[in-house]
Amino acid sequence: MADAGRRRFRAHPDTIPGLALAAAATAGEDPAIDDGPRQVTFGELLDSVWRVAGAFCELVGPAERIAIWAPNSIDWATAALGAAFAGATVVPVNTRYTTCEMADIVDRSGCRLVVAEHEFLGRSLAREALAGGDRRAVIGLGPGSEPGTVPLSSLLSADGGGAAVERRLGRLGPDSISHIQYTSGTTGRPKGAMLRHSSMVTTTREWARIVGLRSGDRYPVIAPFAHIGGHKTGLLACLASGATALPFATLDVERLAALIGAGGVSVLQGPPTMYQALIARWRDAEPAEAAPRVAVTGGATVAPALVREIVSVLGVRHVFTAYGLTETTGVCTMTGPADDVDTVAETSGRAIPGVEVLVVDQAGEVLPPGRTGQVVVGGDGVMAGYLDDPAATAEAVTAGRIRTGDIGWVGEDGCLRIVDRLKDLVIVGGLNAYPAEIERVLLECPGVDQAAVVGAPDDRLGEVPVAFVVLRTGLEPSVADLEAHCRSRLADFKRPRRFVVVDGLPVNSSGKVVKVDLRRHVAGWPPPHRAD
């Protein structure tokens, strides 16, 4: 599409198309996505999006839903933005899902169109997506083809539909639903959170502003685009700031380390497990000459030692921690660039502009600073509700505020401290033991790289803590060392009754530990001894 054609389009600035149009207008010749062998500028990306949007207008109506089942790539970004320009709602589907899990989400969302990768990790997601028969049309991504699918390349070769796209953009507003984002489902059947365009755009702008993401930055997007941390604080953050996204289809630590070593990375975001892998590689080497300027983490227990090693081993200048959840369109709180290491490591920062964070007791009364209770979040980022589930929506949201299910407290400094998840709480003989606290203590033990704590059934106490630990090669503490470390730092009821040494912890696609798998492991386990 010619520049004159681009300028013809208008979209509300607080919508995803508005964000993309602004990026093309201000940084049209700058690289938007660098996918290794393929690169596109912001202008070229918009050209492709316009063509795909025109084709989508012929396939789905306004506000209809389009599922995307594919790894991070330029094609994923093109399809998702094309859906937004067509006034459709994107339903991201995790590439780790089985065919049955994918079909459940696609069917519950009412998607008549699925965009799926031809070949990924030995599977043809496009072929599996066709399993639903003629109820679905499938657009295939990547090389190869499947009979019955339409290749995305055929949509990119079209040059029509401009009038239809303009009409759809005219109907699109800040309150329109941009995504139905399904929760991870680690504790039950995933629920579809309906997220608004304005929530996506405004919280993304704040995230980019706080971390200092800017034009010229090169930002590897490790989180799957199917996750809000990938398509929002990854892809959309680059659109909001003019930075270049480097999509990773899977976490390839060697590729990431090579990029960092060559000075090709300025901003990093990922779970603690990603940083632990990088630190293990660099611990005995000099920091990269052109180390990343910014590192962002969160979503799990962040040990102070890890934050310090991100600075000392990786050479990062600014480390941020953040807190958020799918139902609040991601980020709620963040630390700031002026915060010291202890604040970054021990808190989740302050509420970002436009977000309200409160702590309440069991009766819903707001607690003063320093008191522990359930974290409640309000503001424009709160979801519109769960798709077709008014009961679950009413249970979670009251008067525009969502009960997060997280236990925490806010200090006099305004920073949020997450203590644990309500569902992760281990009640030992009537006393509350918070796994996150126990995990933090374990991570302070020399030689412990990762730790996760869950409750195991106990006839007398109800349940007791069990710790799963990943040890650092060459510096493996014994079980006696672990017991002694916990004995000196934890009350007796908090101390793990058993330590299970494992090679790795089960994690989902966003890097979070899947504790339901660990609970299955300990279910029915009789404690060999009790240190009551």
C-alpha positions in Angstrom: 0.0 0.0 0.0 1.4 3.4 -0.9 2.1 6.1 1.7 -0.9 8.1 0.5 -3.1 5.1 1.1 -1.7 4.6 4.6 -2.5 8.2 5.5 -6.1 7.6 4.4 -6.7 5.3 7.3 -7.9 6.7 10.7 -8.2 4.8 13.9 -8.8 5.8 17.5 -5.3 6.3 19.1 -6.3 4.1 22.0 -6.8 1.1 19.8 -4.3 -1.4 18.5 -4.7 -0.2 14.9 -4.2 3.4 16.1 -0.9 2.2 17.7 0.2 0.5 14.5 -0.7 3.5 12.3 1.2 5.9 14.6 4.3 3.6 14.5 4.2 3.5 10.7 3.8 7.3 10.5 6.7 8.2 12.8 9.1 5.2 12.2 8.0 3.8 8.9 11.5 3.0 7.7 12.8 1.7 11.0 12.9 -2.1 11.6 9.8 -3.3 13.4 10.5 -7.1 13.6 13.8 -8.9 13.0 13.0 -12.6 12.7 16.5 -13.8 11.7 16.3 -14.4 8.0 13.3 -12.1 7.7 13.0 -8.4 8.7 10.2 -5.9 8.1 10.0 -2.2 8.8 7.0 -0.6 10.5 5.8 0.6 7.1 6.2 -2.8 5.4 4.4 -4.4 8.4 1.5 -2.0 7.9 1.3 -2.8 4.2 1.1 -6.5 5.0 -1.5 -6.0 7.8 -3.7 -3.9 5.4 -3.8 -6.7 2.9 -4.5 -9.4 5.4 -7.2 -7.2 7.1 -8.9 -6.8 3.7 -9.0 -10.6 3.3 -10.2 -11.1 6.9 -13.1 -8.7 6.2 -14.4 -11.1 3.6 -14.0 -14.1 6.0 -15.4 -12.8 9.3 -17.7 -10.1 10.5 -16.9 -7.3 12.8 -16.2 -8.4 16.4 -16.0 -12.1 15.3 -13.2 -14.1 16.7 -10.0 -15.4 15.0 -7.8 -17.9 16.7 -4.1 -17.9 16.2 -2.2 -21.1 17.0 1.4 -20.5 16.0 4.9 -19.6 17.5 6.3 -16.1 17.6 7.0 -14.8 14.1 6.4 -12.0 11.7 3.5 -13.9 10.4 1.9 -14.2 13.8 2.2 -10.4 14.2 0.8 -9.8 10.8 -2.2 -12.0 11.4 -3.0 -10.6 14.8 -2.7 -7.0 13.6 -4.7 -7.9 10.5 -7.5 -9.2 12.7 -7.5 -6.0 14.7 -7.7 -3.8 11.6 -10.6 -6.0 10.4 -12.4 -5.3 13.7 -12.1 -8.9 14.8 -11.1 -10.3 18.2 -7.9 -12.3 18.5 -8.0 -15.5 20.5 -4.3 -16.6 21.1 -3.8 -20.3 21.5 -0.8 -21.8 23.3 1.4 -23.9 21.0 1.9 -26.4 23.7 -1.8 -27.2 23.7 -3.0 -30.6 22.5 -5.5 -30.8 19.6 -8.2 -31.3 22.2 -7.2 -28.3 24.2 -7.0 -26.2 21.1 -10.4 -27.4 19.9 -12.0 -26.6 23.3 -10.9 -23.0 23.2 -11.7 -22.5 19.5 -15.1 -24.0 19.9 -16.0 -22.1 23.1 -14.8 -18.9 21.5 -16.9 -19.5 18.4 -14.0 -19.1 16.0 -14.8 -19.9 12.4 -11.3 -18.9 11.4 -8.0 -20.3 12.7 -4.6 -19.2 11.8 -2.1 -22.0 12.4 1.5 -22.9 11.7 2.2 -25.7 9.2 5.3 -27.2 11.0 6.4 -26.6 14.5 8.4 -28.9 16.8 7.4 -32.0 14.8 3.7 -31.1 14.6 1.5 -29.6 11.9 -0.7 -27.3 13.9 -2.5 -26.4 10.7 -3.4 -30.0 10.1 -4.6 -30.4 13.6 -6.7 -27.2 13.4 -8.5 -28.8 10.4 -9.8 -31.6 12.7 -12.9 -29.6 13.3 -14.1 -30.2 9.8 -15.9 -27.5 7.7 -16.9 -25.5 10.7 -13.5 -23.8 10.5 -11.4 -22.2 7.8 -7.7 -22.5 8.4 -5.0 -20.0 7.3 -1.6 -21.7 7.2 1.6 -20.0 8.3 5.2 -20.8 7.4 6.7 -23.0 4.7 4.8 -26.1 3.6 1.1 -26.6 3.0 -1.8 -28.7 4.1 -4.6 -29.6 1.8 -7.7 -27.6 2.8 -5.7 -24.6 4.2 -5.2 -21.2 2.7 -1.6 -20.0 2.9 -1.1 -16.5 4.4 1.1 -15.7 1.4 -2.0 -15.7 -0.8 -3.7 -13.1 1.4 -0.5 -11.0 1.3 -0.6 -11.0 -2.5 -4.1 -9.4 -2.5 -4.5 -5.6 -2.8 -8.2 -5.1 -2.1 -10.5 -4.6 0.8 -9.4 -1.1 1.7 -13.0 0.3 1.9 -14.1 -2.6 4.1 -11.1 -2.1 6.4 -11.9 1.6 6.7 -15.5 0.9 7.6 -14.3 -1.6 10.3 -11.8 0.9 11.7 -14.6 3.5 11.9 -16.6 1.2 14.1 -13.7 0.3 16.4 -13.5 2.1 19.7 -11.4 1.9 22.9 -14.0 -0.3 24.6 -14.0 -2.8 21.8 -12.8 -6.3 22.7 -9.3 -6.8 21.2 -8.5 -10.2 22.7 -10.0 -13.2 24.5 -7.0 -14.3 26.5 -7.4 -17.7 28.1 -5.8 -18.2 31.5 -3.1 -20.8 31.9 -5.5 -23.4 33.3 -2.9 -24.9 35.7 -5.6 -25.3 38.3 -8.7 -26.0 36.1 -10.3 -25.4 32.8 -9.0 -22.2 31.2 -11.3 -19.2 31.3 -11.4 -16.6 28.5 -10.7 -13.0 29.8 -12.2 -10.4 27.5 -9.7 -7.6 27.2 -10.3 -4.1 25.7 -8.3 -2.2 23.1 -7.8 0.8 25.4 -6.6 -1.4 28.2 -4.0 -3.0 25.9 -2.8 0.3 24.6 -2.6 2.4 27.7 -1.0 -0.1 30.0 1.5 -1.0 27.2 2.5 2.7 26.8 3.0 2.9 30.6 5.1 -0.2 30.7 7.3 1.0 27.8 7.7 4.5 29.4 8.7 3.1 32.8 11.3 0.7 31.5 12.6 3.3 29.0 11.9 1.2 25.8 12.8 3.5 22.9 13.5 3.6 19.2 16.7 1.8 18.3 16.3 -0.8 21.1 16.5 -4.4 20.1 14.2 -6.5 22.3 14.1 -10.3 22.2 10.5 -11.4 22.8 10.9 -14.7 24.6 7.4 -15.0 26.0 5.0 -16.7 23.5 2.9 -14.3 21.5 0.0 -16.4 22.7 0.8 -15.1 26.2 0.0 -11.5 27.2 3.6 -11.0 28.1 4.5 -11.8 24.5 2.0 -10.0 22.3 1.4 -7.1 24.7 4.6 -6.1 26.6 6.6 -7.6 23.8 5.1 -6.9 20.3 2.8 -4.0 21.2 5.4 -2.4 23.4 7.7 -2.2 20.3 4.9 -0.6 18.3 4.4 1.9 21.1 8.1 2.8 21.3 9.6 2.2 17.9 11.8 -0.6 19.2 12.7 -3.7 17.2 11.1 -7.0 18.3 13.2 -10.1 17.9 10.7 -13.0 18.2 11.8 -16.3 19.6 9.7 -19.3 18.6 11.1 -21.2 21.7 13.6 -20.2 24.4 17.0 -20.8 22.8 19.5 -19.8 25.5 22.5 -20.3 23.2 20.9 -18.0 20.5 19.9 -15.4 23.1 23.4 -15.5 24.7 25.0 -15.1 21.3 22.8 -12.0 20.6 23.7 -10.5 24.0 27.4 -11.3 23.5 27.4 -9.5 20.1 25.8 -6.4 21.6 22.5 -7.1 19.8 20.2 -6.8 22.8 19.3 -3.7 24.7 16.1 -4.9 26.6 15.3 -8.3 28.1 12.1 -9.5 29.6 11.5 -13.0 31.0 10.9 -15.2 34.0 13.6 -15.8 36.6 14.3 -19.2 35.0 15.5 -17.4 31.9 17.9 -15.2 33.8 19.2 -18.1 35.8 20.1 -20.0 32.6 21.9 -16.9 31.3 23.7 -16.3 34.6 24.9 -19.9 34.7 26.4 -19.4 31.2 28.1 -16.2 32.1 29.0 -16.7 35.8 32.7 -17.6 35.0 33.0 -15.1 32.1 33.3 -11.4 31.7 30.0 -9.5 31.2 29.2 -8.8 27.6 30.9 -5.6 26.3 27.5 -4.2 25.3 25.3 -5.7 27.9 21.5 -5.2 27.8 20.5 -1.8 29.3 17.2 -3.1 30.9 16.0 -6.4 32.3 12.4 -7.0 33.4 11.3 -10.0 35.4 8.5 -11.1 37.7 5.7 -13.6 37.9 7.6 -15.8 40.3 9.7 -15.7 43.4 12.6 -13.3 42.6 15.5 -13.8 45.0 17.6 -10.8 45.9 20.7 -12.7 44.8 19.2 -13.2 41.3 18.6 -9.4 40.9 22.2 -8.7 42.1 23.6 -11.3 39.6 21.6 -9.8 36.7 23.6 -6.6 37.4 27.0 -8.1 38.4 27.1 -11.1 36.0 25.1 -10.0 33.0 26.1 -6.3 33.4 22.5 -4.9 33.1 22.2 -1.4 34.3 18.4 -1.2 35.2 16.5 -4.2 36.6 12.7 -4.0 37.0 10.2 -6.3 38.7 6.5 -6.2 37.9 3.2 -7.7 38.9 0.2 -8.3 36.8 -2.3 -10.9 35.7 -4.3 -11.7 32.6 -7.5 -10.4 34.0 -6.0 -6.9 34.5 -4.5 -6.8 30.9 -1.1 -7.6 32.4 1.0 -5.1 34.3 -0.5 -3.6 37.5 2.6 -2.5 39.4 6.3 -2.0 38.6 9.5 -0.8 40.3 11.1 2.3 38.9 14.6 3.1 37.4 15.6 4.8 40.6 14.7 1.9 43.0 17.6 0.2 44.7 18.3 -3.5 44.5 16.5 -4.5 47.6 13.3 -2.7 46.5 13.5 -4.4 43.1 14.1 -7.8 44.6 11.7 -7.6 47.5 8.7 -5.8 46.0 6.7 -5.7 42.9 6.8 -1.9 42.8 4.0 0.7 42.7 0.8 0.9 40.8 1.2 2.3 37.4 -0.9 5.3 36.3 -4.5 4.4 35.8 -4.3 1.3 38.0 -5.6 1.1 41.6 -4.1 -1.6 43.9 -5.7 -2.3 47.3 -5.3 -4.9 50.0 -8.5 -6.1 51.7 -9.5 -8.5 54.5 -11.9 -11.4 54.3 -14.9 -9.0 54.6 -13.6 -6.8 51.8 -12.5 -4.0 54.0 -9.5 -2.0 52.8 -6.5 -2.7 55.0 -3.9 0.0 56.0 -0.2 -0.2 54.9 1.7 -3.1 56.4 -1.4 -5.4 56.8 -1.6 -8.6 54.8 -4.7 -9.5 52.8 -6.0 -10.2 49.4 -4.8 -8.0 46.6 -7.6 -6.2 44.7 -7.0 -4.3 41.5 -9.2 -1.6 39.8 -8.8 0.7 36.9 -9.2 0.7 33.2 -7.2 -2.5 32.8 -9.7 -4.8 34.4 -11.2 -7.2 32.0 -14.7 -6.8 30.6 -15.5 -10.3 32.1 -15.0 -14.0 31.4 -16.4 -15.1 28.0 -19.9 -16.7 28.5 -19.3 -17.2 32.2 -21.3 -14.6 34.2 -21.0 -16.6 37.4 -17.2 -16.7 37.3 -17.2 -13.0 36.4 -19.4 -12.1 39.3 -17.2 -14.1 41.6 -14.0 -12.3 40.5 -15.2 -8.7 39.8 -17.2 -6.4 42.0 -17.7 -2.7 41.2 -15.0 -2.7 38.6 -12.4 -4.3 40.9 -11.0 -7.8 40.6 -10.0 -10.0 43.4 -6.7 -11.4 42.3 -6.4 -14.4 44.5 -3.0 -13.1 45.6 -2.0 -12.4 49.2 0.1 -9.4 49.8 0.6 -6.1 51.5 1.6 -2.5 50.6 4.3 -0.7 52.5 4.5 3.0 53.5 6.6 3.4 50.3 3.6 2.4 48.2 5.3 -0.8 47.0 3.3 -4.0 46.7 4.8 -7.2 48.3 3.2 -10.4 47.1 3.3 -13.0 49.8 1.7 -15.9 47.9 -1.3 -17.2 46.0 -4.4 -18.0 48.1 -4.5 -21.4 46.3 -0.9 -22.1 47.1 -1.2 -21.4 50.8 -0.2 -24.4 53.0 -2.1 -24.6 56.3 0.1 -26.6 58.7 -1.9 -27.5 61.9 -4.0 -24.3 61.5 -0.9 -22.1 60.8 -0.4 -20.4 57.5 2.8 -21.2 55.7 3.4 -19.3 52.5 5.4 -21.2 49.8 6.8 -18.0 48.3 8.5 -17.2 51.7 10.0 -20.7 52.0 11.1 -20.6 48.3 12.8 -17.2 48.9 14.7 -18.7 51.9 15.8 -21.7 49.9 17.0 -19.6 47.0 19.3 -17.9 49.5 21.1 -21.2 50.2 24.4 -21.5 48.2 24.0 -24.0 45.5 20.2 -23.8 45.0 19.3 -22.5 41.6 15.5 -23.0 41.6 12.9 -24.0 44.3 9.2 -24.6 44.5 7.2 -25.5 47.5 3.8 -27.2 47.7 1.7 -28.8 50.4 1.5 -32.6 51.0 -1.2 -34.4 52.9 -0.5 -35.2 56.6 -2.8 -37.1 58.9 -2.1 -35.1 61.9 -1.3 -31.6 60.6 -3.6 -31.6 57.6 -0.7 -30.7 55.2 3.0 -29.9 55.4 5.4 -28.2 53.1 7.5 -30.2 50.6 10.3 -28.5 48.6 11.4 -29.3 45.1 14.9 -27.9 44.4 17.2 -27.7 41.4 20.9 -27.6 42.4 23.8 -25.8 40.8 26.3 -28.2 39.3 29.5 -28.3 41.3 28.0 -26.7 44.3 25.3 -29.2 45.4 24.2 -28.8 49.1 23.2 -32.0 50.8 19.7 -32.5 52.2 21.2 -32.0 55.7 22.6 -28.6 54.4 19.1 -27.6 53.2 17.5 -28.6 56.5 20.1 -26.7 58.5 19.6 -23.6 56.3 15.8 -23.6 56.7 16.1 -24.4 60.4 18.0 -21.2 61.0 15.6 -19.0 59.1 12.1 -20.5 59.3 9.7 -21.3 62.1 9.3 -25.1 62.5 5.8 -25.2 60.9 7.2 -23.5 57.8 10.1 -25.9 57.3 9.8 -28.4 54.5 9.3 -31.9 55.7 11.0 -33.3 52.6 13.4 -32.1 49.9 13.1 -33.5 46.4 16.1 -32.8 44.2 15.1 -32.6 40.6 16.8 -31.8 37.3 14.2 -29.1 36.5 10.8 -27.8 37.5 7.7 -28.2 35.3 6.9 -24.8 33.7 4.3 -23.6 31.4 4.9 -21.6 28.2 5.3 -18.3 30.1 7.9 -19.8 32.4 5.7 -20.2 35.5 6.1 -23.3 37.6 3.1 -25.6 37.2 2.6 -26.5 40.8 -0.4 -28.7 40.1 2.1 -31.2 38.6 4.2 -31.1 41.8 1.0 -31.5 43.9 0.2 -34.7 42.0 3.7 -35.9 42.7 3.3 -35.6 46.5 -0.4 -36.6 46.7 -0.7 -39.6 49.0 3.0 -39.2 50.1 3.4 -40.2 53.7 6.1 -38.1 55.4 9.0 -40.3 56.4 9.4 -38.2 59.6 7.9 -35.1 61.2 10.1 -32.3 62.6 7.3 -30.7 64.5 
